[in-house]
Amino acid sequence: MKTKVLMIAVLMGFTTLLMAQPKENDQKKSTRGPEHEMRMNDERGPQGLNLTDAQKEAFKQSRLALQKLIQPLRNELGEAEAHQKTLTTAEKPEMAAINKNIEKIGALKMEMAKLQVKHRLEMRAQLTDEQRLKFDLHQGKMKHERVPEGMERGREMHGEHSKN
């Protein structure tokens, strides 16, 4: 009797473990990158703003220009963050070099933020009053839904985040 109960408990445990594992095509995608930015895939434009064709084209060109400006900064930021890991894990870490690299990382992030805000304001300026209200409401929602950068990396390190 005890053996049967134990076997059932073990079987239920394995079933629970298997059910808890995410399926390959069911895993969450990263919230970073161009696919998360304002989506232009549907007919209405980003956030259901009902953009005109001219607005759609202007947004597309503006987004492309922004990506061209930000990509080298992202690359440099990745290199600086990798260098930071090298500096902090050295046998004898040099605080001066670490601090200098932290400032470089901060400057790169600040430059990227400035470009993104400028892009957003340029896009916003092309909208009608009604579109602007919807645009602003959506921007506020996006900020609350965003996962902080450190938490995103933490999930990746613990295997909870999929690799695309």
C-alpha positions in Angstrom: 0.0 0.0 0.0 2.8 2.4 0.9 4.6 1.6 -2.3 1.5 2.4 -4.4 1.0 5.7 -2.6 4.7 6.6 -3.0 4.6 5.7 -6.7 1.5 7.9 -7.3 3.1 10.8 -5.4 6.3 10.5 -7.5 4.3 10.2 -10.7 2.3 13.3 -9.8 5.5 15.2 -9.0 7.0 14.3 -12.4 3.7 15.3 -14.1 3.8 18.7 -12.3 7.4 19.3 -13.3 6.7 18.5 -17.0 3.6 20.7 -17.0 5.6 23.6 -15.5 8.2 23.6 -18.3 7.5 26.1 -21.0 7.0 24.9 -24.5 9.5 26.0 -27.1 7.0 28.2 -29.1 5.3 29.4 -25.9 8.3 31.1 -24.3 8.2 34.9 -23.8 10.2 37.0 -26.2 12.4 39.8 -25.0 10.8 43.2 -24.6 13.8 44.9 -25.9 14.7 45.7 -29.5 12.9 47.0 -32.5 10.1 44.5 -32.5 8.9 46.0 -29.1 9.0 49.6 -30.3 6.0 51.2 -31.8 4.4 48.7 -34.0 3.4 49.8 -37.5 2.1 46.3 -38.6 -1.6 47.0 -38.5 -3.5 49.4 -40.8 -4.3 51.9 -38.0 -0.6 52.6 -37.1 0.9 52.5 -33.7 -1.5 52.2 -30.8 -4.6 52.6 -33.0 -3.8 56.2 -33.9 -5.4 55.9 -37.4 -2.4 57.5 -39.1 -2.5 59.0 -42.6 -0.2 57.4 -45.2 2.0 60.5 -45.0 2.3 60.1 -41.2 3.0 56.3 -41.5 5.8 57.0 -44.0 7.3 59.8 -41.8 7.2 57.6 -38.8 8.9 54.8 -40.7 11.7 57.0 -41.9 12.1 58.6 -38.5 12.3 55.1 -36.8 14.8 53.9 -39.4 17.0 57.0 -38.8 16.8 56.5 -35.1 17.9 52.9 -35.3 20.8 53.9 -37.5 21.9 56.4 -34.8 21.4 54.1 -31.8 22.9 50.8 -33.2 26.5 52.0 -32.9 25.8 53.3 -29.4 24.2 49.9 -28.4 27.3 48.1 -29.7 29.6 50.4 -27.8 27.5 50.0 -24.7 27.7 46.2 -25.0 31.5 46.5 -25.3 31.7 48.8 -22.3 29.5 46.5 -20.2 31.7 43.5 -21.1 34.8 45.5 -20.3 33.2 46.4 -16.9 32.8 42.7 -16.2 36.5 42.2 -17.0 37.5 45.1 -14.8 35.5 44.0 -11.8 36.5 40.4 -11.9 40.2 41.1 -12.3 42.7 39.7 -9.7 43.3 43.3 -8.5 40.5 45.5 -9.6 41.4 49.1 -10.3 38.7 51.5 -8.9 39.9 54.4 -11.2 39.4 52.3 -14.3 36.1 50.8 -13.0 34.7 54.3 -12.2 35.8 55.7 -15.6 34.1 52.8 -17.4 30.9 53.4 -15.3 30.9 57.0 -16.5 31.3 55.8 -20.1 28.4 53.4 -19.7 26.3 56.2 -18.2 27.2 58.6 -20.9 26.2 56.1 -23.6 22.9 55.4 -22.0 22.2 59.1 -21.6 23.0 59.7 -25.3 20.6 56.9 -26.3 17.9 58.3 -24.0 18.3 61.8 -25.5 18.0 60.4 -29.1 14.9 58.4 -28.1 13.2 61.4 -26.5 14.0 63.6 -29.5 12.6 60.9 -31.8 9.4 60.6 -29.7 8.9 64.4 -29.7 9.4 64.6 -33.5 6.8 61.9 -34.0 4.4 63.5 -31.5 4.7 66.9 -33.4 3.3 65.3 -36.5 0.1 64.1 -34.8 -3.3 65.8 -34.5 -4.6 66.7 -31.0 -6.6 63.5 -30.8 -3.8 61.3 -32.0 -1.4 63.1 -29.6 -3.7 62.2 -26.6 -3.7 58.5 -27.5 0.0 58.6 -28.2 0.7 60.1 -24.8 -1.6 57.7 -23.0 0.1 54.7 -24.6 3.6 56.0 -23.7 2.6 56.2 -20.0 1.3 52.6 -20.1 4.5 51.4 -21.7 6.7 52.8 -18.9 4.7 50.9 -16.3 4.7 47.6 -18.2 8.5 47.7 -18.9 10.7 45.2 -17.0 13.7 46.9 -15.3 16.9 46.1 -17.2 18.5 44.4 -14.2 15.6 42.1 -13.7 15.6 41.1 -17.4 19.2 40.1 -17.1 18.5 38.3 -13.8 15.9 36.1 -15.5 18.2 35.3 -18.3 21.0 34.2 -15.9 18.6 31.9 -14.1 17.3 30.3 -17.3 13.8 31.8 -17.0 14.2 33.8 -20.1 14.2 32.3 -23.6 16.9 32.7 -26.1 15.5 33.7 -29.5 
